Amino acid sequence: MALMDSLITVLTAGLDEKAKVVIIGTSFIGMELAGAIVKKKPASIDVIGVDAVPFAKILGEKIGAAVQKVSLGIGGVAELA
């Protein structure tokens, strides 16, 4: 997982409270990135995906909704479906 950690470190290095972030895709990588970015407390995070709930087809709606809630934290916005 060192490669993923390095990628997230590089992608989040310049973020601050004024940042407005848009992530396209609700795959594992997109949601992992959203979870890392929310820790930087940007002004906003928008995650855009085609499904109403990430991972719903694979893990079911309840687990997908839990992943969405944890990944985005307080203040995150998901633009899904």
C-alpha positions as CSV (number, residue, x, y, z in Angstrom):
1,M,0.0,0.0,0.0
2,A,3.0,2.3,0.0
3,L,2.3,3.4,-3.5
4,M,-1.2,4.5,-2.6
5,D,0.0,6.3,0.5
6,S,2.6,8.1,-1.6
7,L,0.1,9.1,-4.3
8,I,-2.3,10.5,-1.6
9,T,0.5,12.4,0.0
10,V,1.4,14.0,-3.3
11,L,-2.2,14.8,-4.2
12,T,-3.1,16.4,-0.9
13,A,0.2,18.3,-0.2
14,G,-1.0,21.7,-1.3
15,L,-4.6,21.6,0.2
16,D,-5.8,24.0,2.8
17,E,-9.1,25.3,4.2
18,K,-9.7,27.4,1.1
19,A,-9.4,24.4,-1.3
20,K,-12.5,23.3,-3.3
21,V,-12.0,19.7,-4.4
22,V,-13.8,17.7,-7.0
23,I,-13.1,14.0,-7.3
24,I,-14.6,12.2,-10.4
25,G,-15.2,8.5,-9.6
26,T,-16.5,6.6,-6.6
27,S,-14.1,3.6,-7.0
28,F,-11.9,2.5,-4.2
29,I,-9.3,5.0,-5.2
30,G,-11.7,7.9,-5.4
31,M,-13.3,7.2,-2.0
32,E,-9.8,6.6,-0.4
33,L,-8.7,9.9,-1.8
34,A,-11.8,11.7,-0.5
35,G,-11.1,10.2,3.0
36,A,-7.6,11.5,2.9
37,I,-8.7,15.0,1.6
38,V,-11.4,15.4,4.2
39,K,-8.7,15.3,6.9
40,K,-7.2,18.4,5.4
41,K,-10.5,20.2,6.0
42,P,-10.9,21.9,2.6
43,A,-13.8,24.4,2.0
44,S,-15.6,21.7,0.0
45,I,-15.3,18.2,-1.4
46,D,-17.5,17.0,-4.3
47,V,-17.4,13.4,-5.3
48,I,-19.1,12.7,-8.6
49,G,-20.2,9.2,-9.5
50,V,-22.8,7.3,-11.5
51,D,-24.3,5.3,-8.6
52,A,-26.5,6.7,-5.9
53,V,-24.3,5.0,-3.3
54,P,-20.6,4.0,-3.9
55,F,-20.0,0.2,-3.9
56,A,-23.8,-0.5,-3.7
57,K,-23.6,-3.1,-6.5
58,I,-20.8,-5.0,-4.8
59,L,-21.3,-4.5,-1.1
60,G,-24.9,-3.5,-0.9
61,E,-26.6,-0.1,-0.1
62,K,-26.0,-0.1,3.7
63,I,-22.3,-0.8,3.5
64,G,-21.9,1.5,0.6
65,A,-23.6,4.3,2.5
66,A,-21.4,3.7,5.5
67,V,-18.3,3.9,3.3
68,Q,-19.6,7.2,1.8
69,K,-20.2,8.6,5.3
70,V,-16.8,7.6,6.6
71,S,-15.0,8.7,3.5
72,L,-16.6,12.1,3.3
73,G,-16.8,12.9,7.0
74,I,-18.6,15.9,8.2
75,G,-19.1,18.6,5.5
76,G,-18.4,16.4,2.5
77,V,-20.9,16.4,-0.4
78,A,-21.5,13.5,-2.7
79,E,-22.9,14.2,-6.1
80,L,-23.9,10.7,-7.1
81,A,-26.3,9.3,-9.7
